[in-house]
């Protein structure tokens, strides 16, 4: 018997097959919108009514509260189930709960003063959601990407951009690569597809609307020209089994049919020509660490706010305060019990996958840096060690797992300009197989990591969304009086710099290998 549809209208089905997405208006229950937004600004540590406290343009939060997906947005859930072939096809564990893991696009005051124009081809960050499994053309781990709208999203208000014709090209890319792709993907894969796309749209919505997209539909954030807090959440629907792209009866789910139509095989893909060449694998979700790093600070603010209002800790609704059993179940449902994949766990100073010999090597390299710096700040009993080679302050914490923008474990070393050449040479000579990222520290953290950087070894993809585009210059050990903390009277004058340059020019005048200084 052909598939029966009780919640998807013929118009819904036709729209999904043609465009790769559906909109379900007013599907999120208002009680969850109100309850989950009630302490948003406390969690952020910002003042809703004072935009000078909005110290980032874009941020992703961890989850504290969650409910079964069908309880949060029942009408949308019924349609999701029919898109994938029925609720019995849905994984009973993975992402079956939706919650307050908000993604907030604030925009900026500068954007609000500019003309609201979006060049879709120039937008950064195009992707399809997958940070935890090896993806093949029949992978259904994330079958649907869902956008839950907790605030209104007017035109030019930072709504998600969709590239409708990317879906076909991404299916073709997956089909042409039977070895699959491990996350994080090479960004060039997406860039090559987006360069060929012509069918773009930017969603607008009312609070409570739900957008359901095929997981192979590329999307990205857009600028928020209205400088308000646009709040969404971005869960998924995960299936028990891979898609069946060769059904004997030809009765495909709508998600399967989109893939087959994209590949020009509407009746199914025989095997061969498609033969998967590597086993399926699932991993720890490697983009979760930037969000989870926020949990201690958010909890502290939530508890402090409750105390200020005369309430006890029990009034704070967070899975992280409900005991070990609740936390284990939450982590199990979200894949935090899995091992890291080839994309890495664990070194801003250097990076590794956190396994085998890499972590001990990284820890040893970090310790050597500590021995080689700061001799004048240590007691004479350490004088037998070769200290004082340079100043390089290692951060106390060595991250065994992903932290901040880094997709792998890391440690950080702060270096003043006066020691930079020595430390750079030391790292280049002794980093082993570790990759080292070198970047300045300025108030534009995203530009520091994305453009003003240098890599030693293999570059790693960075999660840049949460880095500030404008803020305060980070503290740089002012007690040392080095780097940005150098006082003006310690800097050589312009005249002294000129004297040094002229002296060097005289010394090198007879060296045929040294280029002379330009003449006025």
C-alpha positions in Angstrom: 0.0 0.0 0.0 1.4 3.5 -0.9 2.3 5.7 2.0 -0.5 7.5 3.8 -0.3 11.1 4.8 -2.5 12.5 7.5 -0.7 15.7 8.5 1.2 16.7 5.3 -1.1 18.2 2.7 -0.5 17.7 -1.0 0.8 21.3 -1.1 3.2 20.5 1.8 4.6 17.5 0.0 5.0 19.2 -3.3 6.7 22.2 -1.7 9.1 20.0 0.2 10.1 18.0 -2.9 10.6 21.2 -4.9 12.3 23.5 -2.3 13.7 21.1 0.4 11.9 22.9 3.3 8.6 23.5 5.0 7.2 26.2 7.3 4.8 25.3 10.1 3.3 28.5 11.6 2.7 28.9 15.3 3.8 25.4 16.2 5.9 26.0 19.3 3.8 26.0 22.5 3.8 29.5 24.0 4.5 28.2 27.5 7.9 27.0 26.3 8.7 30.3 24.5 7.8 32.2 27.6 9.5 29.9 30.1 12.7 29.4 28.2 13.2 33.0 27.3 12.5 34.2 30.9 16.1 34.1 32.0 17.8 34.6 28.6 19.5 37.8 29.6 20.6 36.4 32.9 22.3 33.5 31.1 23.9 35.9 28.7 25.2 38.2 31.4 23.8 41.2 29.4 21.2 43.9 29.9 18.4 43.6 27.5 17.8 47.4 27.6 21.5 48.4 27.4 23.0 47.5 24.1 26.5 48.5 25.2 26.5 45.3 27.2 25.8 43.2 24.0 29.4 42.3 23.6 29.1 39.9 20.7 27.3 39.8 17.4 26.4 36.1 17.4 26.4 33.4 20.1 25.4 29.8 20.7 24.2 28.7 24.1 24.2 25.3 25.8 20.9 23.6 26.8 19.5 23.7 30.4 15.9 22.7 29.8 14.4 20.2 27.4 11.2 18.4 26.6 10.1 15.7 24.1 10.0 17.2 20.6 6.3 16.3 20.1 5.5 18.2 23.3 7.4 21.4 22.3 6.0 21.7 18.7 3.3 19.0 18.2 2.0 20.1 14.7 5.5 20.4 13.3 6.5 17.0 14.8 3.6 15.2 13.1 4.8 16.6 9.8 8.4 15.8 10.5 7.5 12.1 11.2 5.6 11.9 7.9 8.6 13.4 6.0 10.9 10.6 7.2 8.4 7.7 6.9 6.7 7.6 10.3 7.6 8.0 13.9 8.8 4.4 14.0 11.7 5.4 11.7 12.9 8.0 14.3 15.8 7.2 16.6 14.2 6.9 20.0 17.2 8.4 21.8 19.3 10.8 19.8 17.9 14.4 19.9 14.4 13.2 20.8 14.2 16.2 23.2 14.2 19.8 22.1 15.4 22.6 24.4 16.8 26.0 25.0 20.1 25.7 23.2 19.5 29.1 21.7 21.4 30.7 18.8 21.2 34.4 19.1 22.0 36.9 16.3 22.2 40.4 17.8 23.5 42.3 14.8 25.5 45.5 15.6 24.8 49.2 15.8 27.1 49.7 12.8 25.0 47.2 10.8 21.8 49.0 11.8 23.2 52.2 10.2 24.1 50.5 6.9 22.0 49.6 3.9 20.3 46.2 4.4 21.7 44.3 1.5 22.8 40.6 1.5 25.2 39.1 -1.1 24.4 35.4 -0.6 27.5 34.3 -2.4 29.7 36.3 -0.1 28.2 35.1 3.1 30.6 33.0 5.2 29.7 29.8 7.0 27.5 27.9 4.5 27.1 24.3 5.7 24.8 21.4 6.4 24.5 20.3 10.0 26.8 17.4 10.9 29.5 17.4 13.6 29.2 13.8 14.8 29.1 11.2 12.0 30.7 10.1 8.8 28.3 11.2 6.1 27.4 9.2 3.0 24.7 9.9 0.4 22.3 7.6 2.3 23.2 8.9 5.8 20.1 9.8 7.8 21.7 10.5 11.2 20.5 14.1 10.8 17.6 13.5 8.4 16.0 16.9 9.1 17.4 20.2 10.3 14.8 22.1 12.3 14.7 25.9 13.0 12.6 26.8 16.0 11.8 30.5 16.0 11.5 31.9 19.6 11.3 35.5 18.5 9.8 37.3 15.5 12.3 37.4 12.6 11.4 40.3 10.3 13.0 41.0 7.0 16.6 42.0 7.4 16.5 40.7 10.9 19.2 38.0 10.6 16.9 35.1 9.4 18.7 32.0 8.2 19.6 31.9 4.5 18.8 28.8 2.5 20.4 27.8 -0.8 17.7 25.7 -2.4 19.7 24.5 -5.4 22.5 23.5 -3.1 20.6 20.3 -2.1 21.0 18.7 -5.5 24.7 19.6 -5.7 25.5 18.3 -2.2 23.7 15.0 -3.0 25.8 14.7 -6.1 29.0 15.4 -4.1 28.1 12.7 -1.6 27.3 10.2 -4.3 30.7 10.9 -6.0 32.5 10.2 -2.7 31.6 6.7 -1.5 34.3 7.0 1.2 32.1 9.6 2.9 33.1 12.7 4.8 34.1 13.0 8.4 33.4 16.3 10.2 34.4 19.0 10.1 34.2 19.1 6.4 36.6 21.0 4.1 34.9 24.4 3.7 35.9 24.4 0.0 33.3 21.7 -0.6 30.6 24.1 0.4 32.2 27.1 -1.3 32.3 25.4 -4.6 28.6 24.5 -4.4 27.5 28.0 -3.2 29.4 29.6 -6.1 27.1 27.8 -8.5 23.8 28.4 -6.6 21.2 30.9 -7.8 18.1 30.1 -5.7 18.6 31.8 -2.3 16.1 32.9 0.3 16.2 34.4 3.8 13.5 33.2 6.1 11.3 35.6 8.1 9.0 34.3 10.8 6.8 35.0 13.8 7.7 33.7 17.2 6.4 30.1 17.4 7.0 29.2 13.7 9.0 26.1 12.8 11.0 25.6 9.7 11.8 22.0 8.6 14.6 21.5 6.1 16.2 18.4 4.5 19.5 18.0 6.2 21.4 18.2 2.9 20.1 21.7 2.2 23.0 24.2 2.8 22.3 27.2 5.0 24.0 30.0 6.9 23.5 33.0 9.1 22.8 36.4 7.7 23.6 39.9 9.1 21.0 41.3 11.5 20.5 44.8 10.3 17.9 45.6 13.0 20.2 45.2 16.0 17.8 43.2 18.2 18.1 39.7 19.7 16.9 37.2 17.1 16.5 33.9 19.0 16.2 30.4 17.4 17.1 26.9 18.3 18.4 24.3 15.8 17.6 20.7 16.7 17.3 17.8 14.3 15.4 14.6 13.5 17.6 11.5 13.6 16.7 8.1 12.1 17.3 4.6 13.3 18.6 3.3 9.9 20.2 4.8 6.8 18.0 5.8 3.9 16.9 3.0 1.7 17.6 4.3 -1.8 16.7 1.1 -3.6 13.3 0.0 -2.4 11.8 -2.9 -4.4 8.3 -1.4 -4.2 9.5 2.1 -5.1 7.6 3.6 -2.2 10.2 6.1 -0.9 9.9 8.6 1.9 9.9 12.2 0.9 13.4 12.7 2.3 14.6 9.7 0.2 12.8 10.9 -2.9 14.6 14.3 -2.7 17.9 12.5 -2.8 16.9 10.3 -5.7 15.4 13.2 -7.7 18.6 15.2 -7.1 20.7 12.3 -8.5 18.5 11.7 -11.5 17.4 8.3 -10.3 13.8 8.9 -9.1 13.1 5.1 -9.2 16.1 4.2 -7.0 19.9 3.7 -7.1 21.1 0.2 -7.9 24.2 -1.1 -6.2 26.5 -0.8 -8.1 27.0 1.9 -9.2 27.0 3.2 -5.6 29.2 1.2 -3.2 30.1 2.7 0.2 33.9 2.1 0.7 34.2 2.9 4.4 32.2 1.8 7.5 29.8 4.1 9.2 31.0 5.9 12.3 29.6 8.2 14.9 31.6 10.5 17.1 31.4 13.0 19.9 29.8 16.2 18.5 32.9 18.3 18.0 31.2 21.7 17.9 29.6 21.2 21.3 32.6 22.4 23.4 32.2 26.1 22.7 28.6 25.9 24.0 29.4 23.7 26.9 32.2 25.9 28.0 29.6 28.5 28.9 27.7 26.3 31.4 29.6 27.2 34.6 29.2 30.9 34.0 25.6 30.6 33.0 24.8 28.5 36.1 26.5 31.0 38.4 24.5 33.8 37.0 21.2 31.9 37.2 21.8 30.9 40.8 22.9 34.5 41.7 19.7 35.8 40.1 17.6 33.4 42.1 19.2 34.4 45.3 18.7 38.1 44.5 15.0 37.4 44.1 14.9 35.6 47.4 14.7 32.1 45.9 16.7 29.0 46.5 18.9 26.9 44.2 15.9 24.5 43.6 14.1 27.3 41.7 16.8 27.2 39.0 15.7 25.0 36.2 18.7 23.3 34.6 19.6 19.7 33.9 23.0 20.4 35.3 21.4 20.8 38.8 19.2 17.7 38.7 21.7 15.1 39.7 24.0 12.6 38.0 21.2 10.4 36.6 19.5 13.2 34.8 22.8 14.5 33.5 23.9 11.1 32.2 20.6 10.7 30.4 21.0 14.2 28.9 24.5 13.5 27.7 23.4 10.1 26.3 20.6 11.7 24.3 23.1 14.2 22.8 26.0 11.9 22.0 28.3 13.3 24.7 29.2 9.7 25.6 30.9 9.0 22.3 34.6 9.1 21.5 36.1 11.8 19.4 36.4 11.4 15.6 39.2 12.0 13.2 38.3 15.7 13.3 39.8 15.8 16.8 39.2 16.5 20.4 42.0 18.2 21.8 46.3 21.9 20.9 45.3 27.5 20.3 49.0 26.8 21.1 48.8 23.3 19.5 46.2 20.8 18.5 45.8 17.0 18.6 43.1 14.4 18.4 43.6 13.8 22.2 44.5 10.1 21.7 47.6 7.9 21.7 50.9 9.7 22.2 49.7 13.1 21.1 48.4 14.3 24.5 51.5 13.3 26.5 53.7 14.9 23.9 51.7 18.1 24.0 51.8 18.2 27.8 55.6 17.6 27.7 56.0 20.4 25.1 54.0 22.7 27.3 56.2 21.9 30.3 59.3 22.6 28.4 58.0 26.0 27.5 57.5 26.7 31.2 61.1 25.7 32.0 62.4 27.9 29.3 60.7 31.1 30.4 60.5 33.4 33.5 63.9 32.7 35.1 64.0 36.2 36.7 60.6 35.5 38.4 61.8 32.2 40.0 63.9 31.5 43.1 67.6 30.6 42.8 66.9 26.9 43.6 65.9 26.5 40.0 69.1 27.9 38.6 70.3 24.4 37.4 67.7 24.5 34.7 68.2 26.3 31.4 65.7 29.0 32.1 65.3 32.5 30.8 65.6 31.7 27.1 62.5 33.7 26.5 59.3 35.1 28.0 56.3 32.9 27.1 53.5 32.5 29.7 51.7 29.2 29.4 48.0 29.3 30.4 47.5 27.2 33.6 45.0 25.0 31.9 45.9 22.3 29.3 42.6 21.5 27.5 42.3 17.8 26.8 39.2 18.4 24.8 37.8 21.1 22.4 37.5 24.5 23.9 36.4 27.9 22.6 36.9 28.1 18.8 39.3 25.2 18.7 37.9 21.8 17.5 40.6 19.9 19.4 42.3 20.0 22.8 44.8 22.9 23.1 47.1 24.9 25.3 47.8 28.5 25.0 51.1 30.5 25.3 51.1 34.3 25.6 54.2 35.8 24.0 55.2 39.6 24.1 56.6 41.1 21.0 60.1 41.2 22.6 60.2 37.4 22.7 58.2 36.5 19.6 61.0 35.5 17.3 62.6 33.2 19.9 59.4 31.5 20.8 58.3 31.1 17.2 61.7 29.5 16.4 61.4 27.2 19.4 57.9 26.0 18.5 58.8 25.5 14.8 61.7 23.4 15.8 60.0 21.4 18.6 56.3 21.1 17.9 56.7 17.6 16.5 53.4 16.5 14.9 51.3 19.2 16.7 49.8 22.1 14.8 50.4 25.5 16.2 48.2 28.5 15.6 49.8 32.0 16.0 47.6 35.1 16.2 47.7 38.5 17.7 45.4 39.6 20.6 43.2 42.5 19.7 39.6 43.6 20.3 38.7 41.9 17.1 39.0 38.3 18.1 37.3 36.9 15.0 39.7 38.7 12.7 42.6 37.7 14.8 41.7 34.0 14.4 40.4 34.1 10.8 42.7 36.5 8.9 45.6 37.7 11.1 47.0 34.3 11.8 49.7 31.8 10.9 49.8 28.1 11.2 52.8 25.8 11.8 51.8 22.3 10.7 48.4 21.3 9.4 45.7 24.0 9.8 42.6 23.1 11.7 39.1 24.4 11.0 38.0 26.9 13.8 34.5 27.6 15.1 34.5 31.4 14.6 30.8 32.2 15.3 31.1 33.0 18.9 34.3 35.1 18.7 33.8 38.8 19.2 34.0 41.2 16.3 34.5 44.1 18.6 35.3 44.3 22.3 38.0 44.9 24.8 41.6 43.9 24.3 42.2 40.8 26.4 44.4 41.2 29.6 48.0 40.4 28.8 49.8 40.0 32.2 50.2 43.7 32.9 52.3 42.9 36.0 55.1 41.9 33.7 55.2 45.3 31.9 55.6 43.6 28.6 53.7 43.5 25.3 50.8 46.0 25.3 51.6 46.7 28.9 55.0 48.2 28.0 55.1 51.8 29.2 55.8 54.6 26.7 59.1 55.6 28.3 60.4 52.0 27.8 59.9 52.1 24.1 62.8 53.4 21.9 62.2 56.8 20.5 61.7 57.3 16.8 65.2 58.9 16.7 66.8 55.8 18.4 65.1 53.5 15.9 66.5 55.6 13.1 70.0 55.4 14.6 69.7 51.6 14.8 68.6 51.4 11.2 71.5 53.5 10.0 74.0 51.5 12.0 72.7 48.3 10.5 72.8 49.7 7.0 76.5 50.6 7.5 77.3 47.1 8.8 75.6 45.5 5.8 76.9 47.8 3.2 79.5 45.4 1.9 77.3 42.3 2.0 76.1 41.4 -1.5 73.2 39.2 -0.2 71.6 42.0 1.8 69.1 44.3 0.0 69.9 47.9 0.7 67.3 50.2 2.3 65.3 52.3 -0.2 66.6 55.9 -0.7 64.4 58.9 -0.2 
